[in-house]
Amino acid sequence: MFLQRNIKANEEKNPLINAVFQDFNLIENLSVKNNILIGNSLIQKEFNQNLLEKRANFLNTQGEKLNQQVKDLSGG
């Protein structure tokens, strides 16, 4: 049920949105990069390095932060 409508999971799928994490439900023992990539693997969509960098820039997470594990990042 969404907005008072009964929809099925595949009825309304936006290919521009890979995953929406509520409460930062990231997989702590994976790197930031792999947390970004996991959404695409779930919908079996190809993902290239250029697109990864765009997503990382959008999240303000560039460079070495991409290879860090989530549990090692500062929350402050």
Phi and psi restraints in degrees (range 20) as a CNS / XPLOR table:
assign (resid 1 and name C) (resid 2 and name N)
       (resid 2 and name CA) (resid 2 and name C) 1.0 -144.1 20.0 2
assign (resid 2 and name N) (resid 2 and name CA)
       (resid 2 and name C) (resid 3 and name N) 1.0 125.1 20.0 2
assign (resid 2 and name C) (resid 3 and name N)
       (resid 3 and name CA) (resid 3 and name C) 1.0 51.2 20.0 2
assign (resid 3 and name N) (resid 3 and name CA)
       (resid 3 and name C) (resid 4 and name N) 1.0 46.8 20.0 2
assign (resid 3 and name C) (resid 4 and name N)
       (resid 4 and name CA) (resid 4 and name C) 1.0 63.3 20.0 2
assign (resid 4 and name N) (resid 4 and name CA)
       (resid 4 and name C) (resid 5 and name N) 1.0 17.7 20.0 2
assign (resid 4 and name C) (resid 5 and name N)
       (resid 5 and name CA) (resid 5 and name C) 1.0 -118.2 20.0 2
assign (resid 5 and name N) (resid 5 and name CA)
       (resid 5 and name C) (resid 6 and name N) 1.0 141.1 20.0 2
assign (resid 5 and name C) (resid 6 and name N)
       (resid 6 and name CA) (resid 6 and name C) 1.0 -90.4 20.0 2
assign (resid 6 and name N) (resid 6 and name CA)
       (resid 6 and name C) (resid 7 and name N) 1.0 106.7 20.0 2
assign (resid 6 and name C) (resid 7 and name N)
       (resid 7 and name CA) (resid 7 and name C) 1.0 -118.8 20.0 2
assign (resid 7 and name N) (resid 7 and name CA)
       (resid 7 and name C) (resid 8 and name N) 1.0 153.7 20.0 2
assign (resid 7 and name C) (resid 8 and name N)
       (resid 8 and name CA) (resid 8 and name C) 1.0 -92.8 20.0 2
assign (resid 8 and name N) (resid 8 and name CA)
       (resid 8 and name C) (resid 9 and name N) 1.0 159.1 20.0 2
assign (resid 8 and name C) (resid 9 and name N)
       (resid 9 and name CA) (resid 9 and name C) 1.0 -56.1 20.0 2
assign (resid 9 and name N) (resid 9 and name CA)
       (resid 9 and name C) (resid 10 and name N) 1.0 -39.9 20.0 2
assign (resid 9 and name C) (resid 10 and name N)
       (resid 10 and name CA) (resid 10 and name C) 1.0 -93.3 20.0 2
assign (resid 10 and name N) (resid 10 and name CA)
       (resid 10 and name C) (resid 11 and name N) 1.0 -4.4 20.0 2
assign (resid 10 and name C) (resid 11 and name N)
       (resid 11 and name CA) (resid 11 and name C) 1.0 -64.8 20.0 2
assign (resid 11 and name N) (resid 11 and name CA)
       (resid 11 and name C) (resid 12 and name N) 1.0 -46.3 20.0 2
assign (resid 11 and name C) (resid 12 and name N)
       (resid 12 and name CA) (resid 12 and name C) 1.0 -124.2 20.0 2
assign (resid 12 and name N) (resid 12 and name CA)
       (resid 12 and name C) (resid 13 and name N) 1.0 98.8 20.0 2
assign (resid 12 and name C) (resid 13 and name N)
       (resid 13 and name CA) (resid 13 and name C) 1.0 -126.5 20.0 2
assign (resid 13 and name N) (resid 13 and name CA)
       (resid 13 and name C) (resid 14 and name N) 1.0 124.3 20.0 2
assign (resid 13 and name C) (resid 14 and name N)
       (resid 14 and name CA) (resid 14 and name C) 1.0 -96.4 20.0 2
assign (resid 14 and name N) (resid 14 and name CA)
       (resid 14 and name C) (resid 15 and name N) 1.0 114.0 20.0 2
assign (resid 14 and name C) (resid 15 and name N)
       (resid 15 and name CA) (resid 15 and name C) 1.0 -68.3 20.0 2
assign (resid 15 and name N) (resid 15 and name CA)
       (resid 15 and name C) (resid 16 and name N) 1.0 -12.1 20.0 2
assign (resid 15 and name C) (resid 16 and name N)
       (resid 16 and name CA) (resid 16 and name C) 1.0 -84.1 20.0 2
assign (resid 16 and name N) (resid 16 and name CA)
       (resid 16 and name C) (resid 17 and name N) 1.0 -15.2 20.0 2
assign (resid 16 and name C) (resid 17 and name N)
       (resid 17 and name CA) (resid 17 and name C) 1.0 -110.8 20.0 2
assign (resid 17 and name N) (resid 17 and name CA)
       (resid 17 and name C) (resid 18 and name N) 1.0 115.3 20.0 2
assign (resid 17 and name C) (resid 18 and name N)
       (resid 18 and name CA) (resid 18 and name C) 1.0 -85.2 20.0 2
assign (resid 18 and name N) (resid 18 and name CA)
       (resid 18 and name C) (resid 19 and name N) 1.0 -46.2 20.0 2
assign (resid 18 and name C) (resid 19 and name N)
       (resid 19 and name CA) (resid 19 and name C) 1.0 -159.8 20.0 2
assign (resid 19 and name N) (resid 19 and name CA)
       (resid 19 and name C) (resid 20 and name N) 1.0 145.6 20.0 2
assign (resid 19 and name C) (resid 20 and name N)
       (resid 20 and name CA) (resid 20 and name C) 1.0 -119.4 20.0 2
assign (resid 20 and name N) (resid 20 and name CA)
       (resid 20 and name C) (resid 21 and name N) 1.0 115.7 20.0 2
assign (resid 20 and name C) (resid 21 and name N)
       (resid 21 and name CA) (resid 21 and name C) 1.0 -96.0 20.0 2
assign (resid 21 and name N) (resid 21 and name CA)
       (resid 21 and name C) (resid 22 and name N) 1.0 119.1 20.0 2
assign (resid 21 and name C) (resid 22 and name N)
       (resid 22 and name CA) (resid 22 and name C) 1.0 -88.0 20.0 2
assign (resid 22 and name N) (resid 22 and name CA)
       (resid 22 and name C) (resid 23 and name N) 1.0 139.7 20.0 2
assign (resid 22 and name C) (resid 23 and name N)
       (resid 23 and name CA) (resid 23 and name C) 1.0 56.9 20.0 2
assign (resid 23 and name N) (resid 23 and name CA)
       (resid 23 and name C) (resid 24 and name N) 1.0 31.5 20.0 2
assign (resid 23 and name C) (resid 24 and name N)
       (resid 24 and name CA) (resid 24 and name C) 1.0 52.6 20.0 2
assign (resid 24 and name N) (resid 24 and name CA)
       (resid 24 and name C) (resid 25 and name N) 1.0 47.4 20.0 2
assign (resid 24 and name C) (resid 25 and name N)
       (resid 25 and name CA) (resid 25 and name C) 1.0 -75.0 20.0 2
assign (resid 25 and name N) (resid 25 and name CA)
       (resid 25 and name C) (resid 26 and name N) 1.0 69.6 20.0 2
assign (resid 25 and name C) (resid 26 and name N)
       (resid 26 and name CA) (resid 26 and name C) 1.0 -93.2 20.0 2
assign (resid 26 and name N) (resid 26 and name CA)
       (resid 26 and name C) (resid 27 and name N) 1.0 157.4 20.0 2
assign (resid 26 and name C) (resid 27 and name N)
       (resid 27 and name CA) (resid 27 and name C) 1.0 -85.7 20.0 2
assign (resid 27 and name N) (resid 27 and name CA)
       (resid 27 and name C) (resid 28 and name N) 1.0 108.8 20.0 2
assign (resid 27 and name C) (resid 28 and name N)
       (resid 28 and name CA) (resid 28 and name C) 1.0 -63.9 20.0 2
assign (resid 28 and name N) (resid 28 and name CA)
       (resid 28 and name C) (resid 29 and name N) 1.0 -31.0 20.0 2
assign (resid 28 and name C) (resid 29 and name N)
       (resid 29 and name CA) (resid 29 and name C) 1.0 -89.9 20.0 2
assign (resid 29 and name N) (resid 29 and name CA)
       (resid 29 and name C) (resid 30 and name N) 1.0 8.7 20.0 2
assign (resid 29 and name C) (resid 30 and name N)
       (resid 30 and name CA) (resid 30 and name C) 1.0 -104.4 20.0 2
assign (resid 30 and name N) (resid 30 and name CA)
       (resid 30 and name C) (resid 31 and name N) 1.0 159.7 20.0 2
assign (resid 30 and name C) (resid 31 and name N)
       (resid 31 and name CA) (resid 31 and name C) 1.0 -74.4 20.0 2
assign (resid 31 and name N) (resid 31 and name CA)
       (resid 31 and name C) (resid 32 and name N) 1.0 165.2 20.0 2
assign (resid 31 and name C) (resid 32 and name N)
       (resid 32 and name CA) (resid 32 and name C) 1.0 -59.4 20.0 2
assign (resid 32 and name N) (resid 32 and name CA)
       (resid 32 and name C) (resid 33 and name N) 1.0 -43.1 20.0 2
assign (resid 32 and name C) (resid 33 and name N)
       (resid 33 and name CA) (resid 33 and name C) 1.0 -56.9 20.0 2
assign (resid 33 and name N) (resid 33 and name CA)
       (resid 33 and name C) (resid 34 and name N) 1.0 -47.7 20.0 2
assign (resid 33 and name C) (resid 34 and name N)
       (resid 34 and name CA) (resid 34 and name C) 1.0 -68.8 20.0 2
assign (resid 34 and name N) (resid 34 and name CA)
       (resid 34 and name C) (resid 35 and name N) 1.0 -29.3 20.0 2
assign (resid 34 and name C) (resid 35 and name N)
       (resid 35 and name CA) (resid 35 and name C) 1.0 -67.1 20.0 2
assign (resid 35 and name N) (resid 35 and name CA)
       (resid 35 and name C) (resid 36 and name N) 1.0 -35.4 20.0 2
assign (resid 35 and name C) (resid 36 and name N)
       (resid 36 and name CA) (resid 36 and name C) 1.0 -69.0 20.0 2
assign (resid 36 and name N) (resid 36 and name CA)
       (resid 36 and name C) (resid 37 and name N) 1.0 -41.8 20.0 2
assign (resid 36 and name C) (resid 37 and name N)
       (resid 37 and name CA) (resid 37 and name C) 1.0 -72.4 20.0 2
assign (resid 37 and name N) (resid 37 and name CA)
       (resid 37 and name C) (resid 38 and name N) 1.0 -24.7 20.0 2
assign (resid 37 and name C) (resid 38 and name N)
       (resid 38 and name CA) (resid 38 and name C) 1.0 -62.7 20.0 2
assign (resid 38 and name N) (resid 38 and name CA)
       (resid 38 and name C) (resid 39 and name N) 1.0 -34.1 20.0 2
assign (resid 38 and name C) (resid 39 and name N)
       (resid 39 and name CA) (resid 39 and name C) 1.0 -61.3 20.0 2
assign (resid 39 and name N) (resid 39 and name CA)
       (resid 39 and name C) (resid 40 and name N) 1.0 -41.3 20.0 2
assign (resid 39 and name C) (resid 40 and name N)
       (resid 40 and name CA) (resid 40 and name C) 1.0 -68.7 20.0 2
assign (resid 40 and name N) (resid 40 and name CA)
       (resid 40 and name C) (resid 41 and name N) 1.0 -36.2 20.0 2
assign (resid 40 and name C) (resid 41 and name N)
       (resid 41 and name CA) (resid 41 and name C) 1.0 -66.9 20.0 2
assign (resid 41 and name N) (resid 41 and name CA)
       (resid 41 and name C) (resid 42 and name N) 1.0 -29.6 20.0 2
assign (resid 41 and name C) (resid 42 and name N)
       (resid 42 and name CA) (resid 42 and name C) 1.0 -67.9 20.0 2
assign (resid 42 and name N) (resid 42 and name CA)
       (resid 42 and name C) (resid 43 and name N) 1.0 -33.2 20.0 2
assign (resid 42 and name C) (resid 43 and name N)
       (resid 43 and name CA) (resid 43 and name C) 1.0 -101.3 20.0 2
assign (resid 43 and name N) (resid 43 and name CA)
       (resid 43 and name C) (resid 44 and name N) 1.0 9.1 20.0 2
assign (resid 43 and name C) (resid 44 and name N)
       (resid 44 and name CA) (resid 44 and name C) 1.0 54.1 20.0 2
assign (resid 44 and name N) (resid 44 and name CA)
       (resid 44 and name C) (resid 45 and name N) 1.0 47.8 20.0 2
assign (resid 44 and name C) (resid 45 and name N)
       (resid 45 and name CA) (resid 45 and name C) 1.0 -110.8 20.0 2
assign (resid 45 and name N) (resid 45 and name CA)
       (resid 45 and name C) (resid 46 and name N) 1.0 137.4 20.0 2
assign (resid 45 and name C) (resid 46 and name N)
       (resid 46 and name CA) (resid 46 and name C) 1.0 -68.5 20.0 2
assign (resid 46 and name N) (resid 46 and name CA)
       (resid 46 and name C) (resid 47 and name N) 1.0 146.2 20.0 2
assign (resid 46 and name C) (resid 47 and name N)
       (resid 47 and name CA) (resid 47 and name C) 1.0 -137.6 20.0 2
assign (resid 47 and name N) (resid 47 and name CA)
       (resid 47 and name C) (resid 48 and name N) 1.0 122.9 20.0 2
assign (resid 47 and name C) (resid 48 and name N)
       (resid 48 and name CA) (resid 48 and name C) 1.0 -106.6 20.0 2
assign (resid 48 and name N) (resid 48 and name CA)
       (resid 48 and name C) (resid 49 and name N) 1.0 171.2 20.0 2
assign (resid 48 and name C) (resid 49 and name N)
       (resid 49 and name CA) (resid 49 and name C) 1.0 -60.8 20.0 2
assign (resid 49 and name N) (resid 49 and name CA)
       (resid 49 and name C) (resid 50 and name N) 1.0 -38.6 20.0 2
assign (resid 49 and name C) (resid 50 and name N)
       (resid 50 and name CA) (resid 50 and name C) 1.0 -62.3 20.0 2
assign (resid 50 and name N) (resid 50 and name CA)
       (resid 50 and name C) (resid 51 and name N) 1.0 -43.5 20.0 2
assign (resid 50 and name C) (resid 51 and name N)
       (resid 51 and name CA) (resid 51 and name C) 1.0 -68.0 20.0 2
assign (resid 51 and name N) (resid 51 and name CA)
       (resid 51 and name C) (resid 52 and name N) 1.0 -37.0 20.0 2
assign (resid 51 and name C) (resid 52 and name N)
       (resid 52 and name CA) (resid 52 and name C) 1.0 -60.0 20.0 2
assign (resid 52 and name N) (resid 52 and name CA)
       (resid 52 and name C) (resid 53 and name N) 1.0 -44.7 20.0 2
assign (resid 52 and name C) (resid 53 and name N)
       (resid 53 and name CA) (resid 53 and name C) 1.0 -64.5 20.0 2
assign (resid 53 and name N) (resid 53 and name CA)
       (resid 53 and name C) (resid 54 and name N) 1.0 -37.6 20.0 2
assign (resid 53 and name C) (resid 54 and name N)
       (resid 54 and name CA) (resid 54 and name C) 1.0 -63.2 20.0 2
assign (resid 54 and name N) (resid 54 and name CA)
       (resid 54 and name C) (resid 55 and name N) 1.0 -44.0 20.0 2
assign (resid 54 and name C) (resid 55 and name N)
       (resid 55 and name CA) (resid 55 and name C) 1.0 -64.2 20.0 2
assign (resid 55 and name N) (resid 55 and name CA)
       (resid 55 and name C) (resid 56 and name N) 1.0 -41.2 20.0 2
assign (resid 55 and name C) (resid 56 and name N)
       (resid 56 and name CA) (resid 56 and name C) 1.0 -64.8 20.0 2
assign (resid 56 and name N) (resid 56 and name CA)
       (resid 56 and name C) (resid 57 and name N) 1.0 -41.6 20.0 2
assign (resid 56 and name C) (resid 57 and name N)
       (resid 57 and name CA) (resid 57 and name C) 1.0 -63.0 20.0 2
assign (resid 57 and name N) (resid 57 and name CA)
       (resid 57 and name C) (resid 58 and name N) 1.0 -40.6 20.0 2
assign (resid 57 and name C) (resid 58 and name N)
       (resid 58 and name CA) (resid 58 and name C) 1.0 -59.4 20.0 2
assign (resid 58 and name N) (resid 58 and name CA)
       (resid 58 and name C) (resid 59 and name N) 1.0 -37.3 20.0 2
assign (resid 58 and name C) (resid 59 and name N)
       (resid 59 and name CA) (resid 59 and name C) 1.0 -88.0 20.0 2
assign (resid 59 and name N) (resid 59 and name CA)
       (resid 59 and name C) (resid 60 and name N) 1.0 3.8 20.0 2
assign (resid 59 and name C) (resid 60 and name N)
       (resid 60 and name CA) (resid 60 and name C) 1.0 57.0 20.0 2
assign (resid 60 and name N) (resid 60 and name CA)
       (resid 60 and name C) (resid 61 and name N) 1.0 42.7 20.0 2
assign (resid 60 and name C) (resid 61 and name N)
       (resid 61 and name CA) (resid 61 and name C) 1.0 -132.6 20.0 2
assign (resid 61 and name N) (resid 61 and name CA)
       (resid 61 and name C) (resid 62 and name N) 1.0 94.9 20.0 2
assign (resid 61 and name C) (resid 62 and name N)
       (resid 62 and name CA) (resid 62 and name C) 1.0 -119.0 20.0 2
assign (resid 62 and name N) (resid 62 and name CA)
       (resid 62 and name C) (resid 63 and name N) 1.0 172.1 20.0 2
assign (resid 62 and name C) (resid 63 and name N)
       (resid 63 and name CA) (resid 63 and name C) 1.0 61.0 20.0 2
assign (resid 63 and name N) (resid 63 and name CA)
       (resid 63 and name C) (resid 64 and name N) 1.0 -133.3 20.0 2
assign (resid 63 and name C) (resid 64 and name N)
       (resid 64 and name CA) (resid 64 and name C) 1.0 -64.2 20.0 2
assign (resid 64 and name N) (resid 64 and name CA)
       (resid 64 and name C) (resid 65 and name N) 1.0 -25.1 20.0 2
assign (resid 64 and name C) (resid 65 and name N)
       (resid 65 and name CA) (resid 65 and name C) 1.0 -59.8 20.0 2
assign (resid 65 and name N) (resid 65 and name CA)
       (resid 65 and name C) (resid 66 and name N) 1.0 -29.1 20.0 2
assign (resid 65 and name C) (resid 66 and name N)
       (resid 66 and name CA) (resid 66 and name C) 1.0 -62.1 20.0 2
assign (resid 66 and name N) (resid 66 and name CA)
       (resid 66 and name C) (resid 67 and name N) 1.0 -30.9 20.0 2
assign (resid 66 and name C) (resid 67 and name N)
       (resid 67 and name CA) (resid 67 and name C) 1.0 -92.2 20.0 2
assign (resid 67 and name N) (resid 67 and name CA)
       (resid 67 and name C) (resid 68 and name N) 1.0 -6.2 20.0 2
assign (resid 67 and name C) (resid 68 and name N)
       (resid 68 and name CA) (resid 68 and name C) 1.0 -77.8 20.0 2
assign (resid 68 and name N) (resid 68 and name CA)
       (resid 68 and name C) (resid 69 and name N) 1.0 149.1 20.0 2
assign (resid 68 and name C) (resid 69 and name N)
       (resid 69 and name CA) (resid 69 and name C) 1.0 -75.6 20.0 2
assign (resid 69 and name N) (resid 69 and name CA)
       (resid 69 and name C) (resid 70 and name N) 1.0 146.6 20.0 2
assign (resid 69 and name C) (resid 70 and name N)
       (resid 70 and name CA) (resid 70 and name C) 1.0 -55.5 20.0 2
assign (resid 70 and name N) (resid 70 and name CA)
       (resid 70 and name C) (resid 71 and name N) 1.0 -40.3 20.0 2
assign (resid 70 and name C) (resid 71 and name N)
       (resid 71 and name CA) (resid 71 and name C) 1.0 -64.7 20.0 2
assign (resid 71 and name N) (resid 71 and name CA)
       (resid 71 and name C) (resid 72 and name N) 1.0 -17.6 20.0 2
assign (resid 71 and name C) (resid 72 and name N)
       (resid 72 and name CA) (resid 72 and name C) 1.0 -94.3 20.0 2
assign (resid 72 and name N) (resid 72 and name CA)
       (resid 72 and name C) (resid 73 and name N) 1.0 -2.2 20.0 2
assign (resid 72 and name C) (resid 73 and name N)
       (resid 73 and name CA) (resid 73 and name C) 1.0 -84.6 20.0 2
assign (resid 73 and name N) (resid 73 and name CA)
       (resid 73 and name C) (resid 74 and name N) 1.0 152.2 20.0 2
assign (resid 73 and name C) (resid 74 and name N)
       (resid 74 and name CA) (resid 74 and name C) 1.0 -79.8 20.0 2
assign (resid 74 and name N) (resid 74 and name CA)
       (resid 74 and name C) (resid 75 and name N) 1.0 136.9 20.0 2
assign (resid 74 and name C) (resid 75 and name N)
       (resid 75 and name CA) (resid 75 and name C) 1.0 -91.3 20.0 2
assign (resid 75 and name N) (resid 75 and name CA)
       (resid 75 and name C) (resid 76 and name N) 1.0 0.2 20.0 2
